[in-house]
């Protein structure tokens, strides 16, 4: 079952990485301004985020297996259509379809993996299903650079099709058909919640996506959608508290300590992780003058470190506890980012490669304990809602992290000295990483060796109602 989920998720992870480095190529090939082509990425992000809140509701009606097949099918179809897009507008439209599929797959992958394992094994299973996130940074930049250098831009999207088809076959054969476990009365769709939450997420993400333009956070196209989105998000939180477990997203789960601590930490983790992901390729391209493909190759050590540490992350969480592993991971990431804040145009690349490998080791272990903690003290039927909450805060945190370092970078960088802007942005990233370690102190210690008892789960269910 895990292999089916991993193969399907690899397509979505690779797509995000490859498209991110191909934006300027698309402006040339499609003869469209960068402001239009940016919607290839922004539209996908908005579509993905707007879909996430509906996943729990949809899973309760058609089952996890059928929903996964539908999501992966939509993603593959969207990828094929993107590959034959005839202009920028068509490409943006097909990316919206891709985003719907990706928005279902990301939280659903976590839910399906967690629902079929006991509590004491969830850290190891989370490590397994998160492998695509480790493989993506290794393969994505290299594959993207190869495609852009040697093939047509269309293969940025068509490369997803064969991977997705294999994932569909594996899912049809090996995913568990869970229709027999569906609730008898799942309830109606929370239309009020949908009207509040969907534009709230879209407004926040759209506003943050505009901060890279002159004016930063003070721009009207940042402030207006951002403030409106924040107001709608607060309104949704109030509405969801009234409806409790009947809400589109059950925010009452935040009363569970492990869910709350995981959610807070994931928000800061999103800020730190996406900030670094945004900065490192730009550093090698803008400060060191390397091509897209060369920058991707230079980042491989970080991906290798992430992959290696993620293999043992689940075991470490079981032995040492989520709190210790997560805090140690954040400290390693922060320490391994400091050399980039001090580096210049002539810093030894071998040294930076070693630093990136160490940084990858931290990245590989930090995600697993934080995510696994969210599922530690909740029942099987609550996991889809927990997946939605954790994915939403990661998206918002990541968008804010990217926006923050982009504003710092453009605000400090000058024509003569781009290094100063990168140094300031890296220090902001280091600060965000250290801040993320603070809520990680609230994560649980060593995982209980026995499965969570039913009486404890029943007590927690009563607490959130």
Helices and strands as residue ranges (DSSP letters): H 2-20, H 23-29, H 34-52, H 55-62, H 64-83, H 88-115, G 119-121, H 122-129, H 131-150, H 155-174, G 179-181, H 191-209, G 216-218, H 220-243, G 244-246, G 251-255, H 257-282, I 283-287, H 292-298, H 300-320, H 322-342, H 349-373, G 380-382, H 383-412, H 418-440, H 454-463
